[in-house]
Amino acid sequence: MARIQNFVNTNQRIFKKTLSYYIMHITVAMLVGYVVTGNLWMAITLSLLEPTVQAFAFFFHEKIWNKKDQAALNAQKATVMDA
Protein backbone atom coordinates (compact mmCIF):
# COMPACT_ATOMS: atom_id res chain seq x y z
CA MET A 1 0.00 0.00 0.00
CA ALA A 2 2.87 2.35 0.79
CA ARG A 3 4.26 1.85 -2.73
CA ILE A 4 0.93 2.89 -4.24
CA GLN A 5 0.70 5.97 -2.02
CA ASN A 6 4.27 6.91 -2.89
CA PHE A 7 3.52 6.44 -6.60
CA VAL A 8 0.42 8.65 -6.36
CA ASN A 9 2.24 11.33 -4.35
CA THR A 10 5.23 11.32 -6.68
CA ASN A 11 3.05 11.68 -9.79
CA GLN A 12 0.35 13.99 -8.41
CA ARG A 13 1.05 16.83 -10.87
CA ILE A 14 0.94 14.49 -13.86
CA PHE A 15 -2.32 12.95 -12.59
CA LYS A 16 -3.91 16.42 -12.33
CA LYS A 17 -2.75 17.38 -15.82
CA THR A 18 -3.99 14.07 -17.17
CA LEU A 19 -7.43 14.59 -15.58
CA SER A 20 -7.82 18.12 -16.95
CA TYR A 21 -6.70 16.94 -20.39
CA TYR A 22 -9.16 14.03 -20.16
CA ILE A 23 -12.12 16.31 -19.39
CA MET A 24 -11.20 18.72 -22.19
CA HIS A 25 -10.74 15.86 -24.63
CA ILE A 26 -14.10 14.25 -23.75
CA THR A 27 -15.88 17.54 -24.31
CA VAL A 28 -14.28 18.17 -27.69
CA ALA A 29 -14.71 14.55 -28.80
CA MET A 30 -18.40 14.56 -27.84
CA LEU A 31 -19.08 17.75 -29.77
CA VAL A 32 -17.25 16.47 -32.84
CA GLY A 33 -18.91 13.06 -32.57
CA TYR A 34 -22.34 14.64 -32.35
CA VAL A 35 -21.72 16.94 -35.32
CA VAL A 36 -20.48 14.01 -37.43
CA THR A 37 -23.06 11.37 -36.42
CA GLY A 38 -26.05 13.42 -35.27
CA ASN A 39 -26.52 10.71 -32.62
CA LEU A 40 -26.04 11.81 -28.99
CA TRP A 41 -25.51 8.28 -27.59
CA MET A 42 -22.91 7.41 -30.19
CA ALA A 43 -21.16 10.72 -29.58
CA ILE A 44 -21.07 10.06 -25.82
CA THR A 45 -19.76 6.52 -26.31
CA LEU A 46 -17.02 7.61 -28.69
CA SER A 47 -16.12 10.58 -26.51
CA LEU A 48 -15.57 8.34 -23.48
CA LEU A 49 -13.71 5.51 -25.20
CA GLU A 50 -11.09 7.35 -27.23
CA PRO A 51 -10.04 9.94 -24.59
CA THR A 52 -9.76 7.22 -21.94
CA VAL A 53 -7.15 5.46 -24.04
CA GLN A 54 -5.49 8.81 -24.77
CA ALA A 55 -5.34 9.68 -21.05
CA PHE A 56 -3.27 6.57 -20.36
CA ALA A 57 -1.04 7.34 -23.33
CA PHE A 58 -0.60 10.94 -22.13
CA PHE A 59 0.46 9.80 -18.65
CA PHE A 60 3.23 7.60 -20.04
CA HIS A 61 4.18 10.28 -22.57
CA GLU A 62 4.72 12.71 -19.67
CA LYS A 63 6.76 10.13 -17.74
CA ILE A 64 9.08 9.65 -20.74
CA TRP A 65 9.54 13.41 -21.19
CA ASN A 66 10.22 13.87 -17.47
CA LYS A 67 12.95 11.21 -17.64
CA LYS A 68 14.43 12.92 -20.69
CA ASP A 69 14.41 16.29 -18.91
CA GLN A 70 16.01 14.77 -15.81
CA ALA A 71 18.73 13.09 -17.91
CA ALA A 72 19.51 16.41 -19.61
CA LEU A 73 19.68 18.16 -16.23
CA ASN A 74 21.99 15.48 -14.86
CA ALA A 75 24.23 15.81 -17.93
CA GLN A 76 24.42 19.59 -17.41
CA LYS A 77 25.34 19.13 -13.76
CA ALA A 78 28.06 16.62 -14.68
CA THR A 79 29.49 19.06 -17.25
CA VAL A 80 29.57 21.88 -14.71
CA MET A 81 31.23 19.68 -12.09
CA ASP A 82 33.91 18.55 -14.58
CA ALA A 83 34.79 22.16 -15.48
Backbone atoms as SQL, in Angstrom:
CREATE TABLE atoms (id INTEGER PRIMARY KEY, chain TEXT, resi INTEGER, resn TEXT, atom TEXT, x REAL, y REAL, z REAL);
INSERT INTO atoms VALUES
  (1, 'A', 1, 'MET', 'N', 0.826, -1.205, 0.000),
  (2, 'A', 1, 'MET', 'CA', 0.000, 0.000, 0.000),
  (3, 'A', 1, 'MET', 'C', 0.866, 1.264, 0.000),
  (4, 'A', 2, 'ALA', 'N', 1.972, 1.188, 0.718),
  (5, 'A', 2, 'ALA', 'CA', 2.867, 2.346, 0.786),
  (6, 'A', 2, 'ALA', 'C', 3.459, 2.656, -0.589),
  (7, 'A', 3, 'ARG', 'N', 3.719, 1.630, -1.387),
  (8, 'A', 3, 'ARG', 'CA', 4.258, 1.851, -2.733),
  (9, 'A', 3, 'ARG', 'C', 3.251, 2.585, -3.606),
  (10, 'A', 4, 'ILE', 'N', 1.980, 2.229, -3.458),
  (11, 'A', 4, 'ILE', 'CA', 0.927, 2.889, -4.244),
  (12, 'A', 4, 'ILE', 'C', 0.805, 4.348, -3.822),
  (13, 'A', 5, 'GLN', 'N', 0.802, 4.593, -2.508),
  (14, 'A', 5, 'GLN', 'CA', 0.702, 5.971, -2.016),
  (15, 'A', 5, 'GLN', 'C', 1.897, 6.798, -2.482),
  (16, 'A', 6, 'ASN', 'N', 3.078, 6.209, -2.430),
  (17, 'A', 6, 'ASN', 'CA', 4.271, 6.910, -2.893),
  (18, 'A', 6, 'ASN', 'C', 4.178, 7.219, -4.382),
  (19, 'A', 7, 'PHE', 'N', 3.697, 6.249, -5.162),
  (20, 'A', 7, 'PHE', 'CA', 3.525, 6.445, -6.596),
  (21, 'A', 7, 'PHE', 'C', 2.557, 7.589, -6.875),
  (22, 'A', 8, 'VAL', 'N', 1.423, 7.599, -6.164),
  (23, 'A', 8, 'VAL', 'CA', 0.419, 8.652, -6.356),
  (24, 'A', 8, 'VAL', 'C', 0.995, 10.005, -5.952),
  (25, 'A', 9, 'ASN', 'N', 1.667, 10.067, -4.811),
  (26, 'A', 9, 'ASN', 'CA', 2.239, 11.333, -4.347),
  (27, 'A', 9, 'ASN', 'C', 3.323, 11.839, -5.284),
  (28, 'A', 10, 'THR', 'N', 4.146, 10.946, -5.787),
  (29, 'A', 10, 'THR', 'CA', 5.232, 11.320, -6.683),
  (30, 'A', 10, 'THR', 'C', 4.711, 11.849, -8.013),
  (31, 'A', 11, 'ASN', 'N', 3.586, 11.328, -8.466),
  (32, 'A', 11, 'ASN', 'CA', 3.055, 11.683, -9.790),
  (33, 'A', 11, 'ASN', 'C', 1.800, 12.553, -9.723),
  (34, 'A', 12, 'GLN', 'N', 1.587, 13.222, -8.604),
  (35, 'A', 12, 'GLN', 'CA', 0.353, 13.990, -8.407),
  (36, 'A', 12, 'GLN', 'C', 0.141, 15.057, -9.481),
  (37, 'A', 13, 'ARG', 'N', 1.193, 15.778, -9.856),
  (38, 'A', 13, 'ARG', 'CA', 1.052, 16.830, -10.866),
  (39, 'A', 13, 'ARG', 'C', 0.645, 16.237, -12.216),
  (40, 'A', 14, 'ILE', 'N', 1.266, 15.125, -12.587),
  (41, 'A', 14, 'ILE', 'CA', 0.936, 14.486, -13.860),
  (42, 'A', 14, 'ILE', 'C', -0.503, 13.973, -13.838),
  (43, 'A', 15, 'PHE', 'N', -0.939, 13.427, -12.702),
  (44, 'A', 15, 'PHE', 'CA', -2.324, 12.955, -12.588),
  (45, 'A', 15, 'PHE', 'C', -3.306, 14.110, -12.781),
  (46, 'A', 16, 'LYS', 'N', -3.021, 15.255, -12.184),
  (47, 'A', 16, 'LYS', 'CA', -3.905, 16.419, -12.326),
  (48, 'A', 16, 'LYS', 'C', -3.946, 16.903, -13.775),
  (49, 'A', 17, 'LYS', 'N', -2.785, 16.968, -14.416),
  (50, 'A', 17, 'LYS', 'CA', -2.746, 17.381, -15.821),
  (51, 'A', 17, 'LYS', 'C', -3.493, 16.388, -16.697),
  (52, 'A', 18, 'THR', 'N', -3.317, 15.113, -16.395),
  (53, 'A', 18, 'THR', 'CA', -3.993, 14.071, -17.171),
  (54, 'A', 18, 'THR', 'C', -5.501, 14.197, -17.028),
  (55, 'A', 19, 'LEU', 'N', -5.985, 14.448, -15.816),
  (56, 'A', 19, 'LEU', 'CA', -7.426, 14.590, -15.584),
  (57, 'A', 19, 'LEU', 'C', -7.985, 15.805, -16.321),
  (58, 'A', 20, 'SER', 'N', -7.304, 16.933, -16.260),
  (59, 'A', 20, 'SER', 'CA', -7.815, 18.121, -16.949),
  (60, 'A', 20, 'SER', 'C', -7.802, 17.914, -18.466),
  (61, 'A', 21, 'TYR', 'N', -6.773, 17.258, -18.964),
  (62, 'A', 21, 'TYR', 'CA', -6.705, 16.944, -20.393),
  (63, 'A', 21, 'TYR', 'C', -7.832, 15.989, -20.781),
  (64, 'A', 22, 'TYR', 'N', -8.097, 15.017, -19.930),
  (65, 'A', 22, 'TYR', 'CA', -9.157, 14.031, -20.162),
  (66, 'A', 22, 'TYR', 'C', -10.528, 14.717, -20.283),
  (67, 'A', 23, 'ILE', 'N', -10.829, 15.607, -19.374),
  (68, 'A', 23, 'ILE', 'CA', -12.116, 16.315, -19.388),
  (69, 'A', 23, 'ILE', 'C', -12.239, 17.176, -20.652),
  (70, 'A', 24, 'MET', 'N', -11.166, 17.897, -20.983),
  (71, 'A', 24, 'MET', 'CA', -11.197, 18.716, -22.186),
  (72, 'A', 24, 'MET', 'C', -11.390, 17.843, -23.423),
  (73, 'A', 25, 'HIS', 'N', -10.685, 16.738, -23.470),
  (74, 'A', 25, 'HIS', 'CA', -10.738, 15.863, -24.629),
  (75, 'A', 25, 'HIS', 'C', -12.127, 15.233, -24.792),
  (76, 'A', 26, 'ILE', 'N', -12.745, 14.813, -23.689),
  (77, 'A', 26, 'ILE', 'CA', -14.096, 14.247, -23.746),
  (78, 'A', 26, 'ILE', 'C', -15.072, 15.267, -24.319),
  (79, 'A', 27, 'THR', 'N', -14.970, 16.490, -23.861),
  (80, 'A', 27, 'THR', 'CA', -15.882, 17.540, -24.314),
  (81, 'A', 27, 'THR', 'C', -15.737, 17.790, -25.814),
  (82, 'A', 28, 'VAL', 'N', -14.512, 17.939, -26.266),
  (83, 'A', 28, 'VAL', 'CA', -14.275, 18.173, -27.692),
  (84, 'A', 28, 'VAL', 'C', -14.717, 16.964, -28.517),
  (85, 'A', 29, 'ALA', 'N', -14.357, 15.759, -28.055),
  (86, 'A', 29, 'ALA', 'CA', -14.707, 14.549, -28.800),
  (87, 'A', 29, 'ALA', 'C', -16.226, 14.374, -28.883),
  (88, 'A', 30, 'MET', 'N', -16.942, 14.706, -27.813),
  (89, 'A', 30, 'MET', 'CA', -18.398, 14.564, -27.837),
  (90, 'A', 30, 'MET', 'C', -19.022, 15.545, -28.824),
  (91, 'A', 31, 'LEU', 'N', -18.541, 16.763, -28.831),
  (92, 'A', 31, 'LEU', 'CA', -19.077, 17.752, -29.767),
  (93, 'A', 31, 'LEU', 'C', -18.808, 17.340, -31.218),
  (94, 'A', 32, 'VAL', 'N', -17.593, 16.899, -31.485),
  (95, 'A', 32, 'VAL', 'CA', -17.250, 16.467, -32.842),
  (96, 'A', 32, 'VAL', 'C', -18.064, 15.230, -33.221),
  (97, 'A', 33, 'GLY', 'N', -18.147, 14.275, -32.308),
  (98, 'A', 33, 'GLY', 'CA', -18.914, 13.055, -32.570),
  (99, 'A', 33, 'GLY', 'C', -20.374, 13.347, -32.860),
  (100, 'A', 34, 'TYR', 'N', -20.938, 14.292, -32.135),
  (101, 'A', 34, 'TYR', 'CA', -22.343, 14.642, -32.353),
  (102, 'A', 34, 'TYR', 'C', -22.531, 15.333, -33.707),
  (103, 'A', 35, 'VAL', 'N', -21.619, 16.237, -34.042),
  (104, 'A', 35, 'VAL', 'CA', -21.719, 16.940, -35.319),
  (105, 'A', 35, 'VAL', 'C', -21.602, 15.948, -36.484),
  (106, 'A', 36, 'VAL', 'N', -20.711, 14.976, -36.351),
  (107, 'A', 36, 'VAL', 'CA', -20.479, 14.013, -37.430),
  (108, 'A', 36, 'VAL', 'C', -21.610, 12.993, -37.532),
  (109, 'A', 37, 'THR', 'N', -22.073, 12.456, -36.377),
  (110, 'A', 37, 'THR', 'CA', -23.059, 11.371, -36.419),
  (111, 'A', 37, 'THR', 'C', -24.495, 11.845, -36.267),
  (112, 'A', 38, 'GLY', 'N', -24.695, 12.953, -35.568),
  (113, 'A', 38, 'GLY', 'CA', -26.052, 13.416, -35.274),
  (114, 'A', 38, 'GLY', 'C', -26.729, 12.549, -34.213),
  (115, 'A', 39, 'ASN', 'N', -25.977, 11.629, -33.611),
  (116, 'A', 39, 'ASN', 'CA', -26.519, 10.709, -32.618),
  (117, 'A', 39, 'ASN', 'C', -25.827, 10.983, -31.281),
  (118, 'A', 40, 'LEU', 'N', -26.608, 11.436, -30.285),
  (119, 'A', 40, 'LEU', 'CA', -26.044, 11.806, -28.993),
  (120, 'A', 40, 'LEU', 'C', -25.409, 10.610, -28.294),
  (121, 'A', 41, 'TRP', 'N', -26.060, 9.444, -28.286),
  (122, 'A', 41, 'TRP', 'CA', -25.510, 8.276, -27.588),
  (123, 'A', 41, 'TRP', 'C', -24.221, 7.788, -28.226),
  (124, 'A', 42, 'MET', 'N', -24.145, 7.808, -29.523),
  (125, 'A', 42, 'MET', 'CA', -22.915, 7.408, -30.191),
  (126, 'A', 42, 'MET', 'C', -21.802, 8.417, -29.894),
  (127, 'A', 43, 'ALA', 'N', -22.147, 9.679, -29.889),
  (128, 'A', 43, 'ALA', 'CA', -21.162, 10.720, -29.582),
  (129, 'A', 43, 'ALA', 'C', -20.623, 10.560, -28.164),
  (130, 'A', 44, 'ILE', 'N', -21.505, 10.265, -27.210),
  (131, 'A', 44, 'ILE', 'CA', -21.068, 10.063, -25.823),
  (132, 'A', 44, 'ILE', 'C', -20.168, 8.839, -25.712),
  (133, 'A', 45, 'THR', 'N', -20.566, 7.752, -26.350),
  (134, 'A', 45, 'THR', 'CA', -19.765, 6.520, -26.307),
  (135, 'A', 45, 'THR', 'C', -18.373, 6.744, -26.884),
  (136, 'A', 46, 'LEU', 'N', -18.317, 7.341, -28.064),
  (137, 'A', 46, 'LEU', 'CA', -17.025, 7.614, -28.688),
  (138, 'A', 46, 'LEU', 'C', -16.193, 8.583, -27.848),
  (139, 'A', 47, 'SER', 'N', -16.847, 9.567, -27.274),
  (140, 'A', 47, 'SER', 'CA', -16.120, 10.577, -26.514),
  (141, 'A', 47, 'SER', 'C', -15.550, 10.022, -25.216),
  (142, 'A', 48, 'LEU', 'N', -16.114, 8.952, -24.700),
  (143, 'A', 48, 'LEU', 'CA', -15.567, 8.341, -23.483),
  (144, 'A', 48, 'LEU', 'C', -14.491, 7.311, -23.798),
  (145, 'A', 49, 'LEU', 'N', -14.651, 6.579, -24.855),
  (146, 'A', 49, 'LEU', 'CA', -13.710, 5.513, -25.199),
  (147, 'A', 49, 'LEU', 'C', -12.352, 6.057, -25.645),
  (148, 'A', 50, 'GLU', 'N', -12.349, 6.874, -26.652),
  (149, 'A', 50, 'GLU', 'CA', -11.086, 7.346, -27.228),
  (150, 'A', 50, 'GLU', 'C', -10.273, 8.185, -26.240),
  (151, 'A', 51, 'PRO', 'N', -10.842, 9.158, -25.541),
  (152, 'A', 51, 'PRO', 'CA', -10.036, 9.936, -24.589),
  (153, 'A', 51, 'PRO', 'C', -9.528, 9.115, -23.401),
  (154, 'A', 52, 'THR', 'N', -10.244, 8.073, -23.036),
  (155, 'A', 52, 'THR', 'CA', -9.764, 7.222, -21.939),
  (156, 'A', 52, 'THR', 'C', -8.446, 6.563, -22.340),
  (157, 'A', 53, 'VAL', 'N', -8.388, 6.051, -23.540),
  (158, 'A', 53, 'VAL', 'CA', -7.151, 5.459, -24.039),
  (159, 'A', 53, 'VAL', 'C', -6.073, 6.543, -24.149),
  (160, 'A', 54, 'GLN', 'N', -6.444, 7.710, -24.644),
  (161, 'A', 54, 'GLN', 'CA', -5.491, 8.815, -24.775),
  (162, 'A', 54, 'GLN', 'C', -4.950, 9.274, -23.413),
  (163, 'A', 55, 'ALA', 'N', -5.785, 9.254, -22.378),
  (164, 'A', 55, 'ALA', 'CA', -5.338, 9.678, -21.048),
  (165, 'A', 55, 'ALA', 'C', -4.210, 8.784, -20.545),
  (166, 'A', 56, 'PHE', 'N', -4.334, 7.484, -20.751),
  (167, 'A', 56, 'PHE', 'CA', -3.266, 6.572, -20.356),
  (168, 'A', 56, 'PHE', 'C', -2.010, 6.842, -21.179),
  (169, 'A', 57, 'ALA', 'N', -2.185, 7.056, -22.462),
  (170, 'A', 57, 'ALA', 'CA', -1.042, 7.338, -23.330),
  (171, 'A', 57, 'ALA', 'C', -0.362, 8.645, -22.906),
  (172, 'A', 58, 'PHE', 'N', -1.153, 9.655, -22.558),
  (173, 'A', 58, 'PHE', 'CA', -0.599, 10.944, -22.131),
  (174, 'A', 58, 'PHE', 'C', 0.224, 10.794, -20.860),
  (175, 'A', 59, 'PHE', 'N', -0.265, 10.006, -19.909),
  (176, 'A', 59, 'PHE', 'CA', 0.460, 9.800, -18.651),
  (177, 'A', 59, 'PHE', 'C', 1.857, 9.251, -18.930),
  (178, 'A', 60, 'PHE', 'N', 1.937, 8.202, -19.746),
  (179, 'A', 60, 'PHE', 'CA', 3.231, 7.601, -20.043),
  (180, 'A', 60, 'PHE', 'C', 4.097, 8.512, -20.914),
  (181, 'A', 61, 'HIS', 'N', 3.469, 9.283, -21.773),
  (182, 'A', 61, 'HIS', 'CA', 4.177, 10.282, -22.566),
  (183, 'A', 61, 'HIS', 'C', 4.871, 11.285, -21.645),
  (184, 'A', 62, 'GLU', 'N', 4.154, 11.770, -20.638),
  (185, 'A', 62, 'GLU', 'CA', 4.718, 12.711, -19.667),
  (186, 'A', 62, 'GLU', 'C', 5.868, 12.080, -18.888),
  (187, 'A', 63, 'LYS', 'N', 5.707, 10.821, -18.488),
  (188, 'A', 63, 'LYS', 'CA', 6.762, 10.128, -17.743),
  (189, 'A', 63, 'LYS', 'C', 8.041, 10.053, -18.580),
  (190, 'A', 64, 'ILE', 'N', 7.914, 9.743, -19.857),
  (191, 'A', 64, 'ILE', 'CA', 9.081, 9.655, -20.739),
  (192, 'A', 64, 'ILE', 'C', 9.749, 11.018, -20.867),
  (193, 'A', 65, 'TRP', 'N', 8.976, 12.065, -21.063),
  (194, 'A', 65, 'TRP', 'CA', 9.545, 13.406, -21.186),
  (195, 'A', 65, 'TRP', 'C', 10.199, 13.856, -19.883),
  (196, 'A', 66, 'ASN', 'N', 9.602, 13.514, -18.753),
  (197, 'A', 66, 'ASN', 'CA', 10.218, 13.866, -17.468),
  (198, 'A', 66, 'ASN', 'C', 11.567, 13.182, -17.303),
  (199, 'A', 67, 'LYS', 'N', 11.662, 11.918, -17.703),
  (200, 'A', 67, 'LYS', 'CA', 12.952, 11.214, -17.638),
  (201, 'A', 67, 'LYS', 'C', 13.971, 11.863, -18.556),
  (202, 'A', 68, 'LYS', 'N', 13.535, 12.256, -19.742),
  (203, 'A', 68, 'LYS', 'CA', 14.427, 12.920, -20.691),
  (204, 'A', 68, 'LYS', 'C', 14.929, 14.240, -20.111),
  (205, 'A', 69, 'ASP', 'N', 14.024, 15.018, -19.524),
  (206, 'A', 69, 'ASP', 'CA', 14.411, 16.288, -18.914),
  (207, 'A', 69, 'ASP', 'C', 15.388, 16.070, -17.766),
  (208, 'A', 70, 'GLN', 'N', 15.135, 15.060, -16.950),
  (209, 'A', 70, 'GLN', 'CA', 16.012, 14.766, -15.814),
  (210, 'A', 70, 'GLN', 'C', 17.394, 14.330, -16.289),
  (211, 'A', 71, 'ALA', 'N', 17.448, 13.530, -17.354),
  (212, 'A', 71, 'ALA', 'CA', 18.731, 13.095, -17.905),
  (213, 'A', 71, 'ALA', 'C', 19.520, 14.292, -18.430),
  (214, 'A', 72, 'ALA', 'N', 18.850, 15.213, -19.094),
  (215, 'A', 72, 'ALA', 'CA', 19.514, 16.407, -19.608),
  (216, 'A', 72, 'ALA', 'C', 20.038, 17.267, -18.463),
  (217, 'A', 73, 'LEU', 'N', 19.263, 17.387, -17.400),
  (218, 'A', 73, 'LEU', 'CA', 19.678, 18.161, -16.230),
  (219, 'A', 73, 'LEU', 'C', 20.894, 17.514, -15.571),
  (220, 'A', 74, 'ASN', 'N', 20.862, 16.196, -15.450),
  (221, 'A', 74, 'ASN', 'CA', 21.994, 15.480, -14.861),
  (222, 'A', 74, 'ASN', 'C', 23.250, 15.646, -15.713),
  (223, 'A', 75, 'ALA', 'N', 23.095, 15.624, -17.038),
  (224, 'A', 75, 'ALA', 'CA', 24.231, 15.812, -17.933),
  (225, 'A', 75, 'ALA', 'C', 24.812, 17.224, -17.775),
  (226, 'A', 76, 'GLN', 'N', 23.948, 18.219, -17.615),
  (227, 'A', 76, 'GLN', 'CA', 24.418, 19.588, -17.406),
  (228, 'A', 76, 'GLN', 'C', 25.190, 19.696, -16.111),
  (229, 'A', 77, 'LYS', 'N', 24.677, 19.093, -15.058),
  (230, 'A', 77, 'LYS', 'CA', 25.345, 19.125, -13.760),
  (231, 'A', 77, 'LYS', 'C', 26.710, 18.458, -13.837),
  (232, 'A', 78, 'ALA', 'N', 26.786, 17.340, -14.545),
  (233, 'A', 78, 'ALA', 'CA', 28.057, 16.622, -14.681),
  (234, 'A', 78, 'ALA', 'C', 29.062, 17.477, -15.436),
  (235, 'A', 79, 'THR', 'N', 28.603, 18.191, -16.463),
  (236, 'A', 79, 'THR', 'CA', 29.493, 19.056, -17.252),
  (237, 'A', 79, 'THR', 'C', 30.020, 20.191, -16.390),
  (238, 'A', 80, 'VAL', 'N', 29.173, 20.775, -15.576),
  (239, 'A', 80, 'VAL', 'CA', 29.568, 21.885, -14.712),
  (240, 'A', 80, 'VAL', 'C', 30.568, 21.387, -13.661),
  (241, 'A', 81, 'MET', 'N', 30.345, 20.217, -13.118),
  (242, 'A', 81, 'MET', 'CA', 31.230, 19.681, -12.089),
  (243, 'A', 81, 'MET', 'C', 32.602, 19.314, -12.668),
  (244, 'A', 82, 'ASP', 'N', 32.649, 18.910, -13.949),
  (245, 'A', 82, 'ASP', 'CA', 33.914, 18.552, -14.576),
  (246, 'A', 82, 'ASP', 'C', 34.744, 19.781, -14.927),
  (247, 'A', 83, 'ALA', 'N', 34.090, 20.934, -15.054),
  (248, 'A', 83, 'ALA', 'CA', 34.791, 22.157, -15.477),
  (249, 'A', 83, 'ALA', 'C', 35.587, 22.785, -14.365);
